[in-house]
Amino acid sequence: MNLAAWNTTLQFAGVSALFALSIYASLWTGVLSLAPVFFGAVSAFTFGWATMTLGLTPVAALALGAVGGGLLGVLTAFLVLRLESHYLAMATIALVLIGRVLVINMEGFTGGVAGTLAPGDLGTWFWCLGCLGAAAYVLARLRGSRFGLAASAVREDPAVAQSLGISPRAVQLVGFTLSGVFGGVAGVLQASFLQFIGPDTFYTHLGFTTLAAVVLGGAYHWLGPIIGAVVFTALPELLRGPLGEFDSIVTGLLLVVIIVYLPRGLVDLRRFRLLRGRGKAVVSE
């Protein structure tokens, strides 16, 4: 691969990492949701419409997309948190399917089947790394806070968390809000990077591949989704040169091996602590 191709691949990886963090934000509170794809779609088309039709600056439209994604996250939480387990996950998948139907039929806003253009002002490394770094910083700060401890407790056992005075619904509402903001920003950046948005830009395949990146990297720490997204995006490109048409097969096998032997993902703090403890025991002996 040449330098330009690597630059494009790593930019895609950055946007994918932001989408992965948006899924992680709700998964952190014990909710499996693909709704960030829907949040990203709404924010992306809002970004294109606001810049092309209303004449807003790309930065103002990015802020609008982030706020809109957060509000959608709150609204979605009120609608789907009544459900539990796989029913909730299926409801968020249905939301993505509904979103595609709306994109096709709202031609004045989305361009319909033909899609619409988006300005490429934000499709740069500065905005990609800046937004990803900001999201990671927020999650890192929250991890050691009272909310972070409450989110981990709700994820492990909502009934026990509630017996300790923690409201699972309130915690999950915050998780959905963060998910909406991150998903909205990721959608805007992807639209600006591609400079085009269509009905299939934000569809179920994006949700499933992003979820796979979260599982690969590890869903128990905010760094896991970032690492998983980078590996999931860059690995096929690394193997495409030497393996040619067999790169997808080898990539799939490698991912299966990683998931089987590292079930908690590439970033597993419990495994790191165990290895660190063994190392200290060997040194002390």
C-alpha positions in Angstrom: 0.0 0.0 0.0 1.2 3.5 -0.8 1.1 6.4 1.7 -2.2 7.9 0.4 -3.9 4.5 0.8 -2.6 4.1 4.4 -3.7 7.7 5.2 -7.3 6.8 4.0 -7.3 3.5 5.8 -6.2 5.1 9.1 -8.8 7.9 8.8 -11.5 5.3 8.3 -10.1 3.5 11.4 -10.4 6.7 13.4 -14.1 7.2 12.4 -14.7 3.5 13.1 -13.1 3.9 16.5 -15.5 6.8 17.3 -18.5 4.6 16.3 -17.1 1.8 18.4 -16.9 4.1 21.4 -20.5 5.0 20.8 -21.5 1.4 21.0 -19.3 0.9 24.1 -20.9 3.8 25.9 -24.3 2.0 26.1 -22.6 -1.5 26.4 -20.8 -0.2 29.5 -24.2 0.1 31.2 -25.3 -3.4 30.2 -27.2 -2.4 27.0 -26.4 -3.9 23.6 -27.5 -1.3 21.1 -26.8 -0.7 17.4 -28.7 2.7 17.6 -25.5 4.7 17.1 -25.7 3.8 13.4 -29.1 5.6 13.4 -27.8 8.5 15.4 -24.9 8.8 13.0 -27.3 8.8 10.0 -29.5 11.5 11.3 -26.6 13.7 12.3 -24.8 13.1 9.0 -27.9 14.1 6.9 -28.5 17.1 9.2 -24.9 18.1 8.7 -25.3 17.9 4.9 -28.6 19.8 4.9 -27.4 22.5 7.4 -24.3 23.3 5.4 -25.6 22.9 1.9 -29.1 24.5 2.4 -28.9 26.7 5.5 -25.4 27.8 4.9 -24.1 26.9 8.4 -20.3 26.5 8.8 -19.1 22.9 9.1 -18.1 23.4 12.7 -21.5 24.8 13.7 -23.1 21.9 11.8 -20.8 19.4 13.7 -22.0 20.9 17.0 -25.6 20.6 15.8 -25.0 17.0 14.9 -23.5 16.2 18.3 -26.4 17.9 20.2 -29.0 16.2 17.9 -27.4 12.8 18.4 -27.5 13.3 22.2 -31.2 14.3 22.1 -31.9 11.3 19.9 -30.1 9.1 22.4 -32.3 10.4 25.3 -35.5 9.8 23.2 -34.4 6.4 22.2 -33.6 5.4 25.8 -37.1 6.4 26.9 -38.5 4.2 24.1 -36.4 1.1 24.3 -35.3 0.8 27.9 -38.7 -0.7 28.7 -37.5 -3.8 26.9 -34.8 -6.2 28.1 -32.0 -8.4 26.8 -32.2 -9.4 23.1 -35.5 -7.7 22.6 -33.9 -4.4 23.3 -31.0 -5.2 20.8 -33.6 -6.2 18.2 -35.4 -2.9 18.7 -32.3 -0.9 18.0 -31.7 -2.9 14.8 -35.2 -2.1 13.8 -34.4 1.5 14.4 -31.6 1.3 11.8 -33.9 -0.4 9.3 -36.5 2.4 9.8 -33.8 5.0 9.4 -33.0 3.6 5.9 -36.6 3.7 4.9 -36.9 7.4 6.1 -33.7 8.3 4.1 -35.2 6.8 0.9 -38.5 8.6 1.3 -37.5 12.0 2.6 -36.0 13.2 -0.7 -36.1 16.9 0.1 -33.9 16.4 3.2 -31.8 13.4 2.3 -31.7 13.2 -1.5 -33.6 9.9 -1.5 -32.1 7.0 -3.3 -29.5 9.2 -5.0 -28.2 10.5 -1.7 -26.7 13.9 -1.1 -23.3 15.6 -1.0 -21.5 16.8 2.2 -18.7 19.3 2.6 -15.3 17.7 3.2 -13.9 20.4 5.5 -14.0 18.1 8.5 -12.6 15.1 6.8 -9.0 15.7 8.1 -6.7 14.1 10.7 -7.1 17.1 13.0 -10.9 16.7 13.4 -10.7 12.9 13.4 -8.1 12.6 16.2 -9.5 15.7 18.0 -13.0 14.2 18.3 -11.7 10.7 19.1 -9.4 12.1 21.8 -12.2 14.1 23.3 -14.5 11.1 23.5 -11.7 8.9 25.0 -10.9 11.6 27.6 -14.6 11.9 28.6 -14.8 8.1 29.1 -11.5 7.9 30.9 -12.6 10.6 33.3 -16.0 8.9 33.9 -14.4 5.5 34.4 -13.1 6.3 37.9 -16.1 8.5 38.9 -19.2 7.5 40.8 -21.0 7.1 37.4 -18.3 4.8 36.2 -18.6 2.6 39.2 -22.4 2.6 39.0 -22.3 1.8 35.2 -20.0 -1.2 35.9 -22.3 -2.4 38.7 -25.4 -2.1 36.5 -23.6 -4.0 33.7 -22.7 -6.9 36.0 -26.0 -7.2 37.8 -28.8 -4.6 37.6 -30.7 -6.2 40.5 -27.7 -6.0 42.9 -27.0 -2.5 41.7 -30.5 -1.4 42.5 -30.3 -3.0 45.9 -27.3 -0.7 46.5 -29.4 2.4 45.7 -28.3 2.7 42.1 -31.0 3.4 39.5 -30.2 1.2 36.4 -32.5 3.2 34.2 -30.8 6.5 35.1 -27.4 5.1 34.4 -28.5 3.6 31.1 -30.1 6.9 30.1 -26.7 8.6 30.6 -25.1 5.8 28.6 -27.5 6.3 25.7 -26.9 10.1 25.8 -23.1 9.6 25.5 -23.8 7.0 22.7 -25.9 9.5 20.9 -23.3 12.3 21.1 -20.4 10.0 20.0 -22.5 8.4 17.2 -23.7 11.8 16.0 -20.1 13.2 15.8 -18.9 10.0 14.1 -21.7 10.2 11.5 -20.8 13.8 10.7 -17.1 13.0 10.3 -17.8 10.0 8.1 -20.1 12.2 5.9 -17.4 14.8 5.6 -14.7 12.2 4.9 -16.7 10.5 2.2 -18.3 13.9 0.9 -21.4 11.9 0.1 -24.2 10.2 2.1 -26.6 7.7 0.8 -29.2 5.2 2.0 -26.6 2.5 2.5 -23.9 4.7 4.1 -25.4 4.0 7.6 -26.9 0.6 7.5 -26.9 -2.6 9.5 -23.5 -3.7 8.1 -21.9 -0.7 9.8 -23.4 -1.7 13.1 -22.3 -5.3 12.9 -18.8 -4.5 11.9 -18.5 -1.9 14.6 -19.8 -4.3 17.2 -17.3 -6.9 16.0 -14.5 -4.3 16.6 -15.8 -3.7 20.1 -15.8 -7.4 20.9 -12.4 -7.8 19.3 -10.8 -5.0 21.2 -12.5 -5.7 24.5 -15.8 -4.3 25.9 -14.5 -3.8 29.5 -12.4 -0.7 28.9 -12.7 2.3 26.6 -9.3 1.6 25.0 -10.6 -1.8 23.7 -13.0 -0.4 21.1 -10.3 1.9 19.8 -7.7 -0.9 19.4 -10.4 -3.2 18.0 -11.5 -0.7 15.4 -7.9 0.0 14.2 -7.1 -3.7 14.0 -10.4 -4.6 12.3 -9.8 -1.8 9.7 -6.1 -2.1 9.1 -5.7 -5.9 9.2 -7.5 -6.6 5.9 -5.4 -4.0 4.2 -2.2 -5.5 5.5 -3.1 -8.9 4.3 -4.5 -7.9 1.0 -1.1 -7.4 -0.6 0.5 -10.7 0.1 -2.6 -12.9 0.2 -4.7 -11.3 -2.6 -8.2 -12.7 -2.8 -7.7 -14.9 0.3 -7.2 -11.9 2.6 -10.9 -12.1 3.8 -10.6 -15.8 4.7 -7.3 -15.3 6.7 -8.7 -12.2 8.4 -11.8 -14.1 9.5 -9.7 -17.0 10.8 -7.4 -14.7 12.7 -10.3 -12.9 14.3 -11.9 -16.2 15.4 -8.6 -17.3 16.9 -8.3 -14.0 18.8 -11.9 -14.2 20.1 -11.5 -17.9 21.2 -8.2 -17.5 23.0 -8.9 -13.9 24.2 -12.6 -14.0 25.0 -12.5 -10.6 26.8 -10.7 -8.9 23.9 -7.3 -7.6 23.2 -7.5 -5.1 26.0 -8.2 -7.2 29.2 -7.2 -5.4 32.4 -7.9 -8.5 34.4 -5.4 -10.5 32.4 -2.8 -7.7 32.6 -3.1 -7.6 36.4 -2.8 -11.4 36.6 0.4 -11.3 34.4 1.7 -8.4 36.5 1.1 -10.3 39.7 2.9 -13.4 38.4 5.8 -11.2 37.3 6.1 -9.7 40.8 6.0 -13.2 42.3 8.8 -14.4 40.1 10.9 -11.4 40.9 10.3 -11.8 44.7 11.4 -15.4 44.5 
